[in-house]
Amino acid sequence: MEDRPAEISAPSASAAIIKEFPTDSGVAEVLIQFELDSATIRSDQSPLLQRIVEFARKHQDVPLQINGHTDRKTGTHEYNMTLSQKRAAAVRDYLVDVGGLDPRNLSGHGFGPNNPLTDESTPELIARNRRVEFRLE
């Protein structure tokens, strides 16, 4: 059975991220939400991203991998692979441009729809698969 990352979801995510991350597996699922079919980070995600910036500043010696994911309901597989890479890049850019983090400690990767968390049987479950995960390298 595949290991699943620890879940950190809004609204308690801002308070929980430092407590929950790092996990034993070194992966934190942070539900950074994006506009549908877009790499645009929703504006209400800023507080959560700021908590990630705070965490990363405290642990500058540890490289952080940013993994983007998409749902399976929108677009082709190729399109979603590209979109997930753009989502990872959007979060990385936020952490660098807004958070002032060193880009040399951040890497971004896109996994498209290949690693779903849910079966996508409802709109809410579909949205959960549009996410970013953070991994300590």
Backbone torsions as a table, in degrees:
resi	resn	phi	psi	omega
1	MET	NA	136.8	-178.4
2	GLU	-71.3	135.7	175.0
3	ASP	-69.6	136.9	176.5
4	ARG	-106.1	141.1	178.6
5	PRO	-69.7	159.1	176.5
6	ALA	-64.4	137.0	-177.5
7	GLU	-89.7	133.9	174.1
8	ILE	-131.1	110.5	-175.9
9	SER	-126.1	155.0	179.4
10	ALA	-66.8	152.4	3.5
11	PRO	-87.8	-10.2	-176.6
12	SER	-79.5	-1.1	-175.2
13	ALA	-59.2	-42.1	-178.3
14	SER	-59.0	-41.0	-179.9
15	ALA	-77.4	-27.1	-172.2
16	ALA	-90.6	-19.5	-169.0
17	ILE	-61.3	-42.5	-179.8
18	ILE	-67.3	-38.6	178.6
19	LYS	-66.7	-41.5	-173.6
20	GLU	-86.1	-22.1	-174.1
21	PHE	-118.8	125.8	12.3
22	PRO	-85.0	154.3	176.1
23	THR	-95.0	173.6	177.5
24	ASP	-58.5	-33.3	-179.3
25	SER	-84.1	-9.4	-178.3
26	GLY	79.8	12.3	-178.7
27	VAL	-122.4	137.6	173.4
28	ALA	-126.0	124.4	173.4
29	GLU	-85.6	115.1	178.3
30	VAL	-117.4	120.4	-174.6
31	LEU	-82.2	72.7	171.8
32	ILE	-72.1	119.6	-175.6
33	GLN	-94.1	141.9	-179.4
34	PHE	-118.9	156.6	170.7
35	GLU	-61.7	147.7	-179.1
36	LEU	-56.3	132.1	175.6
37	ASP	58.4	39.1	-173.1
38	SER	-152.9	157.2	172.6
39	ALA	-99.5	13.2	177.9
40	THR	-81.4	120.4	178.7
41	ILE	-71.5	132.6	177.9
42	ARG	-63.0	142.6	-176.1
43	SER	-62.2	-27.3	-179.7
44	ASP	-76.2	1.7	-179.8
45	GLN	-90.4	-6.9	-177.4
46	SER	-55.4	-44.6	179.8
47	PRO	-60.2	-39.7	178.5
48	LEU	-66.8	-42.9	178.1
49	LEU	-63.8	-35.5	177.2
50	GLN	-64.1	-36.2	176.5
51	ARG	-65.2	-36.3	176.7
52	ILE	-66.5	-40.7	176.4
53	VAL	-59.3	-46.6	179.0
54	GLU	-59.1	-44.0	178.5
55	PHE	-61.7	-48.6	-177.0
56	ALA	-63.2	-36.1	177.7
57	ARG	-64.7	-35.8	179.1
58	LYS	-72.6	-19.8	-175.7
59	HIS	-127.6	49.8	-174.8
60	GLN	-65.1	-17.9	-179.4
61	ASP	-80.8	-7.1	-177.2
62	VAL	-110.3	116.1	176.7
63	PRO	-62.0	146.0	-177.4
64	LEU	-119.5	123.8	177.1
65	GLN	-97.5	133.8	-178.3
66	ILE	-112.6	115.4	-176.4
67	ASN	-109.8	120.4	179.5
68	GLY	-94.3	145.7	-179.2
69	HIS	-137.0	156.8	177.3
70	THR	-128.6	171.9	171.0
71	ASP	-84.5	176.3	179.8
72	ARG	-101.8	-2.5	-172.7
73	LYS	-89.9	-18.6	-174.3
74	THR	-115.7	121.7	172.9
75	GLY	80.8	172.9	178.2
76	THR	-81.2	167.4	178.2
77	HIS	-59.1	-46.2	179.7
78	GLU	-60.4	-44.7	178.9
79	TYR	-59.6	-45.4	-178.7
80	ASN	-68.0	-31.7	175.3
81	MET	-63.0	-44.0	178.0
82	THR	-65.5	-44.8	-179.5
83	LEU	-61.8	-41.0	-179.9
84	SER	-65.1	-36.1	176.0
85	GLN	-65.8	-40.2	178.3
86	LYS	-65.9	-35.6	177.3
87	ARG	-66.7	-43.2	176.6
88	ALA	-61.7	-42.1	179.5
89	ALA	-65.4	-37.1	179.8
90	ALA	-64.0	-41.4	178.4
91	VAL	-68.7	-42.3	177.7
92	ARG	-59.6	-46.0	179.2
93	ASP	-60.2	-41.2	177.6
94	TYR	-60.9	-46.9	-177.7
95	LEU	-62.8	-32.9	178.9
96	VAL	-82.0	-53.3	-172.3
97	ASP	-72.8	-43.8	-178.4
98	VAL	-92.0	-41.3	-175.8
99	GLY	-85.8	-14.4	178.7
100	GLY	71.8	21.7	-179.8
101	LEU	-79.0	154.8	179.5
102	ASP	-72.3	118.8	-177.8
103	PRO	-63.8	-20.8	179.8
104	ARG	-69.1	-18.2	179.1
105	ASN	-96.0	4.4	-176.1
106	LEU	-124.2	134.2	173.1
107	SER	-131.0	151.3	-178.8
108	GLY	-126.2	140.7	-179.4
109	HIS	-139.5	146.9	177.6
110	GLY	-112.1	134.4	-179.7
111	PHE	-117.1	2.0	178.5
112	GLY	54.5	-138.8	-178.7
113	PRO	-91.6	12.0	-170.5
114	ASN	-71.0	-21.8	-176.7
115	ASN	-127.9	65.9	-177.6
116	PRO	-69.0	148.4	174.3
117	LEU	-90.7	-26.0	-172.8
118	THR	-131.6	171.0	179.0
119	ASP	-85.3	-3.8	176.3
120	GLU	61.6	37.2	-179.9
121	SER	-84.7	-10.7	176.7
122	THR	-137.0	161.9	177.1
123	PRO	-57.3	-36.2	180.0
124	GLU	-65.9	-40.9	179.2
125	LEU	-70.1	-35.4	175.3
126	ILE	-61.1	-45.7	-178.9
127	ALA	-61.4	-33.2	179.9
128	ARG	-62.9	-27.8	-179.8
129	ASN	-79.1	-15.0	174.2
130	ARG	-86.8	89.1	-169.2
131	ARG	-147.4	173.5	172.0
132	VAL	-127.0	139.0	173.9
133	GLU	-114.3	147.7	177.4
134	PHE	-114.3	133.9	-179.5
135	ARG	-127.3	132.8	173.1
136	LEU	-78.3	127.7	-177.6
137	GLU	-90.4	NA	NA
